[in-house]
Amino acid sequence: MDLVKSKDRKVGEISGFSDFLLNILFIVFALVCILPIVFVIIISLTDEKELLISGYTFLPKEISFKAYEFVAAAGDVIWRAYGVSIFVTVIGTLLSLLIICMYAYPLSRNSFRYKTQFTFLAYFTMIFGGGLVPWYIVYTTVIPIKNSIWIMIIPYLMNAWYVIIMRTFYKTTIHESIIESAKIDGAGEFRTFFVIVLPLCRAGLATIGLFCTLNYWNDWYLPLVFVNNAKLYNIQYYMYQTLLSIQFLATSSTSFSQAGKAIGDLPTEGARMAIAVLSIGPIILAYPFFQRYFVKGLTVGAVKG
């Protein structure tokens, strides 16, 4: 009987029991990924006194927006920080994609004479780095862009690992015959690259673009090192400063009664969770636009053994 069933089943088809187990496994995995985010949102909406009394729970007795009111009390400062983050993320991602794709494209062409040397340069920067001090000197002396919006864009424009991914994607997606056909039709190198190659590599562009977007949006280290002007703070560094302010206000009272009142009125835990929600919100909204090409870009552009 089992032999008959196995013959009737198509090659590669999953049995009903295996399909059930896989569905359960992926549901559990999805819950493990989603529930922490839901938990953070719930805590940010929970009253601070209830958190101190009852602790963390998925079903709070009282909903409060004090944490978001505390974060939003900064007024125009937080919206300016959002504007800086959006500008840096959009411009930085576009420029980074352009540079990475243009560097990776010649490395994928067999006709490029110096591809070995330029590939070595990319690999070398992945293994060895100049260190913090030379890096700081470059962006303060050689390229004096400290305390400018470009200091949060230029250091992340080039990434050797992304170059390798895009090079592999070009080699596995763009056949040499396509390039030869474009040459026969009279297209130059730049026209071939922008008109023919890039439209065929949307999956790779979406994958690298998502990585670059996450890198720029989540960055707080560059403002910490190079930016002293508060008008140039991005949202991540502003949230970092807000957390420090919350900790300072919660521990700077001069008496026990004042400390108790300060901690009771200050939404310390809720504000931290509200900051996390505000920080990840735009990325969660942007991800569905990349999801269509993301998995394909990772699998096709992966380095094969």
MIKE-369072 format. One line per field, with one value per residue: x, z, y of N, C-alpha, C in turn; residue number from 0. Coordinates in nm, 3 decimals. Layout:
N
n.X = c(X ...)
n.Z = c(Z ...)
n.Y = c(Y ...)
ca.X = c(X ...)
ca.Z = c(Z ...)
ca.Y = c(Y ...)
c.X = c(X ...)
c.Z = c(Z ...)
c.Y = c(Y ...)
seq = c(NUM ...)
***
This chain:
305
n.X = c(0.084 0.188 0.386 0.242 0.129 0.362 0.440 0.236 0.273 0.416 0.750 0.958 0.747 0.594 0.493 0.172 0.191 0.454 0.429 0.252 0.411 0.615 0.473 0.391 0.645 0.735 0.538 0.589 0.848 0.791 0.636 0.828 0.984 0.805 0.663 0.842 0.857 0.590 0.563 0.736 0.598 0.362 0.462 0.555 0.315 0.213 0.124 0.358 0.364 0.220 0.397 0.604 0.478 0.343 0.510 0.637 0.393 0.173 -0.086 -0.177 -0.323 -0.383 -0.374 -0.138 -0.016 0.199 0.471 0.521 0.439 0.635 0.865 0.793 0.789 1.002 0.946 1.011 1.266 1.281 1.152 1.323 1.545 1.442 1.412 1.682 1.774 1.617 1.701 1.978 1.961 1.822 1.972 2.228 2.189 2.126 2.360 2.550 2.462 2.506 2.789 2.882 2.766 2.880 3.147 3.148 3.061 3.267 3.436 3.301 3.325 3.484 3.649 3.774 4.082 4.221 4.087 4.158 4.341 4.183 3.986 4.139 4.200 3.948 3.904 4.120 4.060 3.860 3.990 4.200 4.222 4.258 4.236 4.109 4.220 4.367 4.144 3.979 4.140 4.142 3.879 3.863 4.080 4.213 3.984 3.788 3.511 3.384 3.121 2.922 2.654 2.741 2.926 2.791 2.729 2.934 3.141 3.020 2.977 3.108 3.134 3.299 3.209 2.948 3.011 3.125 2.904 2.736 2.900 2.903 2.633 2.602 2.761 2.617 2.374 2.379 2.448 2.732 2.669 2.462 2.589 2.759 2.570 2.464 2.689 2.718 2.493 2.573 2.587 2.747 2.974 2.869 2.602 2.519 2.547 2.369 2.123 2.072 2.199 2.152 1.858 1.805 1.896 1.738 1.667 1.913 1.985 1.779 1.834 2.099 2.039 1.856 2.024 2.203 2.025 1.939 2.184 2.247 2.020 2.019 2.249 2.439 2.686 2.863 2.758 2.812 3.093 3.176 2.999 2.903 2.712 2.386 2.175 2.229 2.194 2.096 1.804 1.861 2.086 1.978 1.781 1.950 2.073 1.845 1.787 2.008 1.950 1.714 1.810 1.980 1.801 1.653 1.827 1.939 1.827 1.824 1.733 1.565 1.286 1.245 1.367 1.198 0.961 1.048 1.118 0.873 0.710 0.843 0.847 1.038 1.096 0.891 0.947 1.189 1.109 0.929 1.104 1.243 1.035 0.976 1.215 1.239 1.014 0.991 1.160 1.032 0.803 0.916 1.027 0.843 0.844 1.089 1.084 0.991 1.201 1.407 1.475 1.535 1.753 1.942 1.984 2.062 2.277 2.453 2.772 2.908 3.021)
n.Z = c(0.000 0.087 -0.101 -0.335 -0.288 -0.275 -0.540 -0.671 -0.585 -0.686 -0.807 -0.576 -0.438 -0.134 0.146 0.314 0.597 0.639 0.526 0.706 0.940 0.856 0.815 1.080 1.193 1.056 1.134 1.410 1.396 1.271 1.472 1.672 1.561 1.530 1.771 1.968 1.863 1.874 2.150 2.234 2.134 2.286 2.548 2.520 2.519 2.767 3.096 3.309 3.589 3.618 3.495 3.681 3.895 3.808 3.619 3.298 3.050 2.814 2.811 2.909 3.182 3.174 2.926 2.805 2.664 2.741 2.711 2.436 2.422 2.580 2.425 2.197 2.293 2.230 2.002 1.711 1.688 1.679 1.438 1.262 1.296 1.192 0.927 0.855 0.874 0.676 0.444 0.443 0.425 0.181 -0.020 0.036 -0.006 -0.282 -0.400 -0.302 -0.415 -0.684 -0.697 -0.602 -0.787 -1.028 -0.977 -0.944 -1.186 -1.404 -1.292 -1.336 -1.600 -1.848 -2.035 -1.917 -1.845 -1.605 -1.396 -1.200 -1.036 -0.934 -0.807 -0.609 -0.458 -0.348 -0.192 -0.017 0.144 0.295 0.466 0.593 0.781 0.817 1.074 1.356 1.407 1.165 0.995 1.110 1.073 0.795 0.733 0.861 0.799 0.545 0.382 0.454 0.599 0.837 1.072 0.879 0.655 0.480 0.603 0.712 0.499 0.302 0.422 0.414 0.152 -0.003 -0.009 0.024 0.041 -0.058 -0.317 -0.409 -0.397 -0.590 -0.815 -0.849 -0.898 -1.142 -1.305 -1.305 -1.406 -1.625 -1.942 -2.157 -2.424 -2.435 -2.384 -2.604 -2.810 -2.763 -2.820 -3.092 -3.187 -3.157 -2.905 -2.641 -2.357 -2.122 -2.192 -2.236 -1.978 -1.816 -1.955 -2.034 -1.863 -1.584 -1.565 -1.589 -1.354 -1.128 -0.898 -0.767 -0.725 -0.551 -0.330 -0.244 -0.214 0.000 0.208 0.217 0.284 0.542 0.672 0.658 0.783 1.043 1.155 1.409 1.491 1.332 1.359 1.633 1.641 1.459 1.446 1.587 1.578 1.669 1.493 1.290 1.380 1.332 1.340 1.487 1.644 1.783 1.931 2.087 2.240 2.375 2.533 2.705 2.836 2.968 3.147 3.296 3.412 3.567 3.767 3.891 4.105 4.418 4.663 4.839 4.825 4.613 4.417 4.404 4.316 4.068 3.926 3.929 3.777 3.537 3.226 3.198 3.114 2.926 2.749 2.638 2.492 2.320 2.174 2.040 1.879 1.719 1.584 1.429 1.276 1.007 0.853 0.867 0.723 0.476 0.395 0.263 -0.004 -0.099 -0.069 -0.276 -0.452 -0.287 -0.180 -0.415 -0.504 -0.303 -0.330 -0.599 -0.616 -0.436 -0.318 -0.475 -0.385)
n.Y = c(-0.121 0.125 0.139 0.178 0.426 0.581 0.559 0.693 0.951 1.257 1.327 1.480 1.589 1.691 1.505 1.479 1.476 1.567 1.819 1.934 1.940 2.113 2.348 2.402 2.442 2.675 2.855 2.872 2.978 3.225 3.344 3.366 3.565 3.780 3.826 3.950 4.215 4.295 4.281 4.486 4.709 4.693 4.732 4.992 5.124 5.087 5.188 5.354 5.316 5.080 4.906 4.907 4.787 4.549 4.442 4.324 4.250 4.092 4.173 4.454 4.639 4.906 5.150 5.377 5.682 5.825 5.779 5.819 6.084 6.200 6.154 6.295 6.549 6.701 6.839 7.021 6.921 6.641 6.590 6.716 6.553 6.316 6.402 6.441 6.175 6.050 6.187 6.123 5.844 5.796 5.941 5.839 5.561 5.552 5.664 5.484 5.242 5.305 5.336 5.085 4.907 4.996 4.946 4.671 4.571 4.579 4.385 4.152 4.105 3.922 4.035 4.248 4.373 4.425 4.302 4.118 4.255 4.466 4.321 4.204 4.433 4.488 4.254 4.281 4.503 4.394 4.226 4.365 4.667 5.025 5.124 5.318 5.577 5.668 5.660 5.854 6.080 6.103 6.189 6.428 6.586 6.523 6.487 6.724 6.701 6.700 6.759 6.798 6.716 6.526 6.364 6.157 6.006 5.954 5.778 5.523 5.459 5.268 4.917 4.625 4.361 4.374 4.441 4.203 4.034 4.157 4.131 3.852 3.821 3.956 3.788 3.549 3.620 3.802 3.724 3.681 3.703 3.885 4.128 4.135 4.150 4.403 4.558 4.506 4.636 4.893 5.013 5.184 5.134 5.256 5.302 5.041 4.941 5.100 5.089 4.827 4.629 4.700 4.713 4.438 4.341 4.380 4.235 4.192 4.460 4.540 4.380 4.458 4.726 4.721 4.632 4.849 5.054 4.975 4.994 5.270 5.384 5.279 5.377 5.526 5.576 5.733 6.005 6.026 6.031 6.230 6.450 6.752 6.942 6.995 7.019 6.847 6.594 6.257 6.039 5.808 5.873 6.086 5.952 5.798 6.000 6.083 5.860 5.866 6.105 6.036 5.842 6.005 6.192 6.019 5.945 6.164 6.303 6.474 6.386 6.116 6.131 6.307 6.156 5.933 6.055 6.157 5.925 5.798 5.969 5.982 5.825 5.589 5.314 5.279 5.490 5.410 5.185 5.310 5.466 5.266 5.166 5.390 5.405 5.170 5.173 5.307 5.136 4.890 4.951 5.002 4.761 4.573 4.666 4.584 4.314 4.155 4.111 4.038 3.776 3.632 3.783 3.731 3.452 3.414 3.588 3.485 3.368 3.098 2.772)
ca.X = c(0.000 0.279 0.459 0.150 0.120 0.487 0.445 0.139 0.322 0.510 0.887 0.980 0.626 0.600 0.378 0.082 0.243 0.571 0.379 0.196 0.522 0.685 0.387 0.403 0.779 0.743 0.451 0.664 0.958 0.733 0.597 0.951 1.031 0.705 0.620 0.922 0.820 0.459 0.586 0.794 0.490 0.271 0.529 0.558 0.181 0.174 0.151 0.485 0.339 0.181 0.518 0.678 0.404 0.308 0.611 0.600 0.283 0.113 -0.221 -0.172 -0.452 -0.404 -0.299 -0.090 0.067 0.294 0.605 0.530 0.431 0.765 0.959 0.750 0.797 1.113 0.891 1.073 1.396 1.267 1.118 1.446 1.627 1.383 1.447 1.823 1.786 1.557 1.791 2.101 1.930 1.785 2.087 2.337 2.159 2.137 2.501 2.620 2.425 2.573 2.932 2.902 2.731 2.978 3.274 3.134 3.033 3.388 3.494 3.229 3.352 3.609 3.732 3.840 4.220 4.274 3.986 4.225 4.399 4.076 3.922 4.229 4.181 3.824 3.928 4.218 3.994 3.778 4.077 4.281 4.169 4.357 4.221 4.024 4.289 4.380 4.009 3.933 4.221 4.100 3.754 3.873 4.191 4.226 3.852 3.732 3.364 3.331 3.009 2.841 2.564 2.809 3.005 2.707 2.702 3.054 3.214 2.952 2.944 3.170 3.137 3.362 3.127 2.839 3.070 3.140 2.769 2.690 2.981 2.851 2.500 2.625 2.815 2.516 2.250 2.405 2.533 2.821 2.605 2.382 2.682 2.804 2.461 2.457 2.802 2.689 2.392 2.635 2.578 2.873 2.979 2.779 2.465 2.494 2.534 2.250 2.000 2.050 2.243 2.083 1.719 1.802 1.950 1.655 1.673 2.039 1.978 1.691 1.903 2.204 1.973 1.801 2.137 2.253 1.923 1.949 2.312 2.237 1.914 2.051 2.380 2.449 2.827 2.924 2.727 2.880 3.234 3.209 2.900 2.880 2.599 2.263 2.085 2.266 2.172 1.993 1.706 1.921 2.170 1.889 1.723 2.058 2.083 1.725 1.805 2.102 1.879 1.622 1.889 2.030 1.690 1.606 1.927 2.005 1.757 1.911 1.678 1.488 1.150 1.253 1.398 1.077 0.868 1.102 1.107 0.732 0.652 0.918 0.823 1.171 1.088 0.803 1.014 1.289 1.039 0.875 1.217 1.267 0.926 0.995 1.336 1.223 0.891 1.008 1.222 0.928 0.715 0.989 1.069 0.759 0.879 1.209 1.068 0.965 1.327 1.512 1.517 1.601 1.884 2.035 2.018 2.135 2.403 2.538 2.898 2.893 3.142)
ca.Z = c(0.000 0.094 -0.228 -0.434 -0.256 -0.313 -0.685 -0.714 -0.549 -0.782 -0.760 -0.506 -0.367 0.011 0.199 0.397 0.733 0.634 0.500 0.833 1.031 0.806 0.845 1.224 1.216 1.008 1.220 1.533 1.362 1.249 1.603 1.742 1.502 1.539 1.908 2.035 1.814 1.934 2.293 2.249 2.112 2.402 2.662 2.498 2.543 2.903 3.196 3.376 3.724 3.605 3.466 3.806 3.988 3.751 3.527 3.156 3.018 2.683 2.830 3.012 3.236 3.143 2.810 2.824 2.556 2.801 2.656 2.307 2.450 2.631 2.313 2.104 2.357 2.170 1.897 1.578 1.690 1.636 1.295 1.191 1.299 1.093 0.795 0.830 0.850 0.547 0.341 0.442 0.380 0.039 -0.102 0.059 -0.071 -0.427 -0.436 -0.271 -0.520 -0.808 -0.688 -0.589 -0.914 -1.131 -0.946 -0.959 -1.326 -1.477 -1.235 -1.388 -1.745 -1.881 -2.122 -1.840 -1.829 -1.468 -1.298 -1.088 -0.947 -0.865 -0.715 -0.494 -0.375 -0.273 -0.091 0.080 0.241 0.384 0.561 0.668 0.791 0.862 1.214 1.387 1.399 1.024 0.943 1.160 1.010 0.655 0.720 0.926 0.742 0.401 0.328 0.571 0.594 0.972 1.100 0.761 0.627 0.398 0.686 0.740 0.372 0.229 0.474 0.386 0.010 -0.063 0.075 -0.059 0.040 -0.151 -0.451 -0.445 -0.423 -0.719 -0.921 -0.870 -0.958 -1.284 -1.377 -1.316 -1.465 -1.753 -2.029 -2.243 -2.553 -2.425 -2.399 -2.743 -2.893 -2.745 -2.894 -3.236 -3.215 -3.145 -2.770 -2.568 -2.227 -2.025 -2.233 -2.209 -1.834 -1.759 -2.027 -2.050 -1.751 -1.458 -1.561 -1.573 -1.222 -1.025 -0.774 -0.700 -0.679 -0.434 -0.217 -0.197 -0.170 0.135 0.300 0.232 0.357 0.684 0.722 0.677 0.876 1.180 1.198 1.509 1.527 1.262 1.430 1.762 1.624 1.372 1.442 1.711 1.554 1.701 1.378 1.198 1.440 1.271 1.438 1.576 1.743 1.869 2.027 2.180 2.333 2.458 2.634 2.805 2.914 3.057 3.256 3.380 3.491 3.662 3.871 3.933 4.214 4.534 4.784 4.810 4.785 4.477 4.327 4.386 4.232 3.933 3.860 3.911 3.670 3.413 3.160 3.158 3.032 2.811 2.652 2.567 2.393 2.220 2.088 1.952 1.780 1.624 1.505 1.334 1.199 0.863 0.788 0.853 0.615 0.349 0.359 0.161 -0.140 -0.139 -0.046 -0.402 -0.517 -0.188 -0.172 -0.541 -0.508 -0.214 -0.379 -0.725 -0.597 -0.333 -0.365 -0.485 -0.352)
ca.Y = c(0.000 0.239 0.145 0.235 0.569 0.646 0.569 0.794 1.083 1.314 1.340 1.606 1.634 1.673 1.431 1.559 1.488 1.656 1.954 1.983 1.971 2.231 2.464 2.430 2.495 2.812 2.937 2.897 3.068 3.357 3.399 3.404 3.691 3.887 3.854 4.054 4.348 4.323 4.303 4.619 4.806 4.688 4.796 5.137 5.177 5.052 5.290 5.328 5.263 4.940 4.832 4.891 4.701 4.417 4.393 4.317 4.160 4.113 4.227 4.559 4.683 5.047 5.198 5.514 5.735 5.919 5.757 5.887 6.228 6.241 6.158 6.399 6.681 6.776 6.924 7.021 6.854 6.502 6.588 6.749 6.432 6.226 6.454 6.409 6.031 6.018 6.239 6.043 5.708 5.795 5.981 5.744 5.433 5.569 5.680 5.359 5.146 5.344 5.308 4.940 4.841 5.033 4.879 4.525 4.533 4.539 4.264 4.037 4.093 3.851 4.119 4.352 4.326 4.441 4.260 4.049 4.355 4.539 4.225 4.194 4.553 4.471 4.152 4.329 4.591 4.312 4.156 4.460 4.802 5.123 5.158 5.432 5.707 5.711 5.681 5.984 6.186 6.117 6.264 6.560 6.663 6.499 6.522 6.795 6.703 6.687 6.849 6.822 6.605 6.425 6.274 6.041 5.938 5.912 5.661 5.396 5.448 5.150 4.798 4.523 4.241 4.398 4.436 4.062 3.983 4.209 4.071 3.717 3.835 3.988 3.673 3.444 3.673 3.868 3.641 3.759 3.726 4.008 4.240 4.135 4.199 4.548 4.617 4.498 4.739 5.024 5.069 5.196 5.067 5.317 5.277 4.899 4.921 5.163 5.060 4.683 4.546 4.732 4.665 4.293 4.307 4.444 4.157 4.224 4.600 4.546 4.317 4.548 4.849 4.701 4.630 4.986 5.130 4.939 5.044 5.415 5.421 5.237 5.427 5.632 5.589 5.846 6.130 6.027 6.060 6.344 6.557 6.828 7.030 6.924 7.023 6.740 6.462 6.174 5.991 5.709 5.940 6.163 5.857 5.764 6.112 6.082 5.755 5.919 6.207 5.965 5.783 6.113 6.247 5.919 5.919 6.287 6.369 6.495 6.323 5.997 6.169 6.359 6.045 5.855 6.130 6.166 5.795 5.767 6.051 5.970 5.695 5.543 5.193 5.303 5.577 5.330 5.104 5.402 5.502 5.151 5.160 5.500 5.381 5.060 5.190 5.329 5.021 4.788 4.994 4.998 4.626 4.506 4.707 4.510 4.170 4.086 4.074 4.018 3.634 3.599 3.850 3.661 3.319 3.422 3.660 3.423 3.312 2.952 2.699)
c.X = c(0.087 0.355 0.374 0.139 0.246 0.500 0.352 0.188 0.426 0.649 0.905 0.860 0.637 0.475 0.295 0.135 0.365 0.530 0.322 0.308 0.597 0.604 0.394 0.538 0.788 0.651 0.523 0.777 0.907 0.692 0.719 1.003 0.935 0.673 0.709 0.887 0.686 0.475 0.643 0.686 0.396 0.334 0.533 0.424 0.129 0.211 0.275 0.465 0.298 0.301 0.598 0.611 0.389 0.416 0.560 0.489 0.228 -0.026 -0.218 -0.312 -0.485 -0.313 -0.262 -0.001 0.171 0.435 0.621 0.519 0.565 0.866 0.923 0.760 0.910 1.065 0.963 1.203 1.384 1.232 1.239 1.538 1.574 1.418 1.591 1.840 1.730 1.648 1.915 2.073 1.902 1.906 2.201 2.313 2.175 2.283 2.579 2.589 2.498 2.720 2.958 2.875 2.833 3.114 3.264 3.119 3.160 3.450 3.425 3.255 3.486 3.704 3.804 3.979 4.264 4.174 4.049 4.280 4.290 3.997 4.007 4.214 4.054 3.842 4.020 4.153 3.901 3.862 4.152 4.214 4.275 4.349 4.144 4.094 4.310 4.244 3.956 4.009 4.177 3.979 3.755 3.979 4.199 4.096 3.777 3.580 3.304 3.224 2.936 2.755 2.634 2.894 2.924 2.675 2.828 3.123 3.150 2.920 2.995 3.172 3.186 3.276 3.009 2.888 3.082 3.004 2.720 2.771 2.931 2.714 2.512 2.666 2.710 2.390 2.271 2.500 2.615 2.758 2.519 2.470 2.730 2.696 2.447 2.570 2.775 2.588 2.446 2.629 2.717 2.864 2.877 2.633 2.427 2.468 2.402 2.120 1.969 2.080 2.161 1.936 1.706 1.846 1.869 1.660 1.801 2.040 1.892 1.759 2.010 2.145 1.915 1.912 2.189 2.154 1.929 2.076 2.304 2.134 1.952 2.181 2.365 2.596 2.892 2.885 2.797 3.025 3.257 3.115 2.884 2.759 2.469 2.165 2.113 2.250 2.067 1.906 1.768 2.007 2.085 1.823 1.827 2.076 1.963 1.735 1.900 2.034 1.782 1.697 1.941 1.919 1.643 1.703 1.988 1.933 1.844 1.857 1.595 1.346 1.148 1.282 1.275 0.978 0.916 1.085 0.962 0.670 0.720 0.895 0.952 1.164 1.004 0.869 1.119 1.223 0.978 0.985 1.247 1.161 0.944 1.116 1.315 1.102 0.911 1.069 1.119 0.834 0.784 1.019 0.978 0.792 1.002 1.188 1.052 1.093 1.433 1.565 1.590 1.740 1.985 2.079 2.100 2.271 2.494 2.665 2.889 3.027 3.189)
c.Z = c(0.000 -0.037 -0.336 -0.414 -0.300 -0.465 -0.737 -0.685 -0.650 -0.720 -0.696 -0.430 -0.219 0.057 0.289 0.537 0.738 0.611 0.627 0.930 0.987 0.833 0.992 1.255 1.174 1.086 1.350 1.507 1.339 1.381 1.682 1.690 1.530 1.682 1.983 1.991 1.873 2.083 2.319 2.232 2.232 2.523 2.645 2.523 2.683 3.000 3.278 3.516 3.720 3.573 3.594 3.901 3.932 3.661 3.384 3.135 2.880 2.693 2.940 3.056 3.196 3.028 2.833 2.706 2.610 2.743 2.523 2.324 2.500 2.518 2.218 2.163 2.300 2.055 1.764 1.573 1.636 1.488 1.211 1.185 1.200 0.951 0.758 0.798 0.714 0.433 0.329 0.387 0.231 -0.049 -0.087 -0.010 -0.222 -0.471 -0.412 -0.375 -0.650 -0.807 -0.682 -0.721 -1.023 -1.103 -0.975 -1.104 -1.404 -1.424 -1.287 -1.535 -1.769 -1.966 -2.047 -1.799 -1.683 -1.361 -1.178 -0.987 -0.867 -0.772 -0.590 -0.401 -0.290 -0.161 0.020 0.187 0.334 0.493 0.651 0.666 0.846 1.009 1.232 1.364 1.254 0.960 0.985 1.092 0.865 0.644 0.794 0.863 0.590 0.329 0.442 0.563 0.733 0.994 0.973 0.736 0.553 0.479 0.722 0.614 0.314 0.289 0.442 0.238 -0.052 0.037 -0.011 -0.067 -0.056 -0.296 -0.498 -0.476 -0.560 -0.835 -0.954 -0.937 -1.106 -1.362 -1.398 -1.386 -1.606 -1.836 -2.121 -2.378 -2.552 -2.445 -2.544 -2.837 -2.883 -2.821 -3.044 -3.276 -3.196 -3.009 -2.707 -2.432 -2.129 -2.064 -2.210 -2.061 -1.781 -1.825 -2.031 -1.922 -1.625 -1.457 -1.545 -1.434 -1.110 -0.892 -0.696 -0.648 -0.555 -0.311 -0.159 -0.148 -0.031 0.239 0.325 0.311 0.506 0.746 0.750 0.783 1.021 1.234 1.301 1.543 1.459 1.324 1.565 1.748 1.558 1.384 1.581 1.699 1.573 1.584 1.278 1.259 1.359 1.380 1.535 1.683 1.836 1.973 2.130 2.285 2.426 2.567 2.744 2.894 3.012 3.175 3.351 3.469 3.597 3.777 3.930 4.046 4.339 4.662 4.742 4.766 4.644 4.376 4.300 4.297 4.088 3.859 3.836 3.796 3.536 3.351 3.108 3.067 2.908 2.705 2.573 2.459 2.283 2.122 1.991 1.843 1.674 1.533 1.397 1.244 1.051 0.789 0.768 0.738 0.479 0.303 0.255 0.018 -0.192 -0.139 -0.176 -0.466 -0.418 -0.188 -0.298 -0.550 -0.421 -0.273 -0.508 -0.705 -0.495 -0.397 -0.361 -0.455 -0.464)
c.Y = c(0.126 0.255 0.210 0.385 0.642 0.658 0.678 0.935 1.130 1.327 1.478 1.657 1.600 1.600 1.521 1.580 1.581 1.800 2.015 2.023 2.097 2.358 2.502 2.494 2.641 2.906 2.972 2.995 3.211 3.423 3.444 3.538 3.807 3.925 3.954 4.196 4.389 4.355 4.442 4.726 4.810 4.757 4.946 5.203 5.145 5.163 5.253 5.269 5.117 4.853 4.806 4.793 4.559 4.359 4.389 4.215 4.194 4.177 4.332 4.601 4.826 5.089 5.345 5.555 5.834 5.903 5.830 6.039 6.281 6.253 6.272 6.539 6.765 6.864 6.908 6.943 6.712 6.494 6.627 6.626 6.328 6.271 6.425 6.262 5.992 6.066 6.153 5.903 5.703 5.828 5.881 5.611 5.444 5.581 5.552 5.252 5.176 5.305 5.157 4.869 4.873 4.970 4.729 4.484 4.498 4.411 4.138 4.011 4.025 3.937 4.230 4.305 4.326 4.395 4.188 4.149 4.429 4.447 4.208 4.315 4.541 4.368 4.205 4.418 4.515 4.247 4.254 4.598 4.896 5.156 5.289 5.565 5.751 5.740 5.817 6.098 6.210 6.208 6.397 6.648 6.647 6.536 6.593 6.808 6.681 6.794 6.892 6.700 6.492 6.330 6.150 5.961 5.876 5.789 5.527 5.377 5.318 5.035 4.682 4.396 4.255 4.395 4.291 3.999 4.028 4.151 3.931 3.723 3.867 3.864 3.565 3.490 3.727 3.783 3.731 3.790 3.852 4.130 4.249 4.186 4.350 4.617 4.617 4.607 4.880 5.087 5.074 5.128 5.124 5.293 5.131 4.875 4.976 5.121 4.910 4.606 4.574 4.690 4.514 4.248 4.370 4.368 4.187 4.366 4.611 4.488 4.409 4.679 4.837 4.699 4.771 5.072 5.102 4.998 5.194 5.451 5.391 5.296 5.539 5.661 5.709 5.981 6.140 6.073 6.196 6.464 6.619 6.920 6.953 6.922 6.912 6.602 6.385 6.113 5.891 5.775 6.027 6.072 5.813 5.874 6.116 5.977 5.801 6.022 6.141 5.906 5.891 6.168 6.148 5.898 6.046 6.360 6.373 6.432 6.202 6.031 6.225 6.249 5.960 5.925 6.136 6.035 5.757 5.844 6.029 5.832 5.634 5.420 5.213 5.389 5.501 5.245 5.191 5.445 5.388 5.142 5.268 5.475 5.275 5.078 5.209 5.210 4.910 4.823 4.984 4.857 4.558 4.545 4.632 4.360 4.092 4.034 4.025 3.875 3.593 3.660 3.781 3.528 3.325 3.487 3.598 3.368 3.161 2.885 2.609)
seq = c(0 1 2 3 4 5 6 7 8 9 10 11 12 13 14 15 16 17 18 19 20 21 22 23 24 25 26 27 28 29 30 31 32 33 34 35 36 37 38 39 40 41 42 43 44 45 46 47 48 49 50 51 52 53 54 55 56 57 58 59 60 61 62 63 64 65 66 67 68 69 70 71 72 73 74 75 76 77 78 79 80 81 82 83 84 85 86 87 88 89 90 91 92 93 94 95 96 97 98 99 100 101 102 103 104 105 106 107 108 109 110 111 112 113 114 115 116 117 118 119 120 121 122 123 124 125 126 127 128 129 130 131 132 133 134 135 136 137 138 139 140 141 142 143 144 145 146 147 148 149 150 151 152 153 154 155 156 157 158 159 160 161 162 163 164 165 166 167 168 169 170 171 172 173 174 175 176 177 178 179 180 181 182 183 184 185 186 187 188 189 190 191 192 193 194 195 196 197 198 199 200 201 202 203 204 205 206 207 208 209 210 211 212 213 214 215 216 217 218 219 220 221 222 223 224 225 226 227 228 229 230 231 232 233 234 235 236 237 238 239 240 241 242 243 244 245 246 247 248 249 250 251 252 253 254 255 256 257 258 259 260 261 262 263 264 265 266 267 268 269 270 271 272 273 274 275 276 277 278 279 280 281 282 283 284 285 286 287 288 289 290 291 292 293 294 295 296 297 298 299 300 301 302 303 304)
***
